[in-house]
Amino acid sequence: MGYISVQQAAEQWGLSDRRVRLLCEQGKIEGVIREGRSYRIPADSVKPLDGRILRGKIIPQEYTTLFARVDALKSQISKRRPFTQGELKRLQEKFLVEFTYNSNAIEGNTLTLRETALVLEGVTIDQKPLKDHLEAVGHRDAFLYIQRLVTEKAPVSERIIKDIHSLVLMDRPDDKGVYRRIPVTIMGTYHEPSQPYRIPVQMEQLIAAQKEEKRHPLENAAVFHLKFEGIHPFIDGNGRTGRLLLNLMLMQQGYPPIDVKFADRKRYYACFDSYYKDKTAAPMVEMVAGYLEERLKRYLDILL
């Protein structure tokens, strides 16, 4: 195993020498060897979570290393040159097509990735339902809307949730932006969605609790997503709306949006079973963090 000095770690993590020494003294960096007044730090060490930034937040021990890895990557990117407008536009367009394809495919949309890209360019795909076309356009418009919300620093609210849903369900004028009025069941799950009369109160409580949450932003977004889908407030479009809200919450905290892959849908569904059957959010938290880590590494590779 290779080692680096306090000075090298400080430069790598964007911290002062004094801060790194303090972290060593407090035992916050695993595998550190003390030699007199000096410290040898494992070269593959992950920058510890910054307690000064997360003051008041409760970080479960099981997530400490995971969140530290993600936040270290986020910190490294912030210190690199910014993307040019052209680079940023190209990356955003590519993500939008993939996110729209995957999120809609999870819900049964039959457009392929290529067909989704063409539809978003204004092309009509022969022998594909109009509904599938409108779902692609609606999802794109909803994502552009949450990008604007991030710029405006608008907090999550009931109005915003209904606005996102209205864009997602643009092909259903009677149902868009309206809480469902009938009970529903989701086949093969361990949880029964909320009864209609409870939805307004539960949504109000969910939004209020999110604002007061003391979790790390990643855990907060993942748990909000689990609870939102458990309430299942709309007659249709809950999954797409929920994943857009998940990204809104991540982007508001300076993280990039994530794309839950259609190919990963079984693992994604299992996260909800774990939460409602086994009472643990860990699988969803780990899935969200894993997607973030992958995306941040990709950006870092581009900027190197």
C-alpha positions, 0 to 999 in steps of 0.5 A: 500500500502506498502512502502520501503526506499530510501536504499531499492529502491537503492538496488532493482534497482541497483542505489546509494542512492543519485541517488534515492533521486534525482529521488524522488526530481525530481518527477520521482517516482510516489506516493513518500511521503516525511517525513522531509529529508526522502522519502517513496517509494511505494513498487511496484514502477517501476525503472524510465528510466535512462535519463543518458543512454537514453540521446538524446532519445525522450520518449513519455509520453505514453511509459515511464512506459512501457519502464521502466518496461522492462528496470528494468527487463533487469537490474535485469537479468544483476545483476543475475548469468549468465546462464550456457552454458547448460542452455543457449543452452537449452533455445535457442533451445526451443526458436528457435523451437517455433519462427520458428514454429510461424513465418512460421505458420503466413505465412501459413506453415502447420507444427505443433510445434512438426513437426517443431522440428522434421524437425529441427532435420533432420526428414522428415514429411510424407505428408507435402510439401517439401516447408514447410520443407525448410521454417523451415530449412531456418528460423532456419539458418536465426536466427543463422545468426542474432545471429552471427551478434549480436556477431559481432556487425554488423549494419543493412545494405541492404546486411544483409537484403538481406542475411537474406531474402536469407536464409528465401527463400532458396527454391526460388533461383530466388527470394531470396535476390532480391527486387521485380520487380512487384507491389503487393497488400495485401488483407484486409489491409489499405496500398498499398506496395511501387511501385517497382521503389521506393523500393531501395531508400525507403530501403536506407532511412529506414536503414539510418534513423534507424541509426540516430533514437532518439527513445528508442530502443524498439520503434525504432525496432517496428517502423522499423518493421512497415515501413519495412513491409509497403515497402514490398520489396520482392516478398515473405518472407517479414513477416519472414524477418521482424520479424528476423530483429526486433529481430536482432535490439532488440538483438543488444541492449541487449534484448532477441528475441521475438516470435510473436505467431501464436495465436496472428496474428490478433492482430499483423495484427491490429498493421499495420492497426493502423499504416497505417490507424490511424498513430499510432505505439502504438499497435505495440510498446506495443505488442513488449514490452509485449512480451519482458516483458513476456520473461524477467520475465520468465528468471528472474524466472529461475535465482531466 
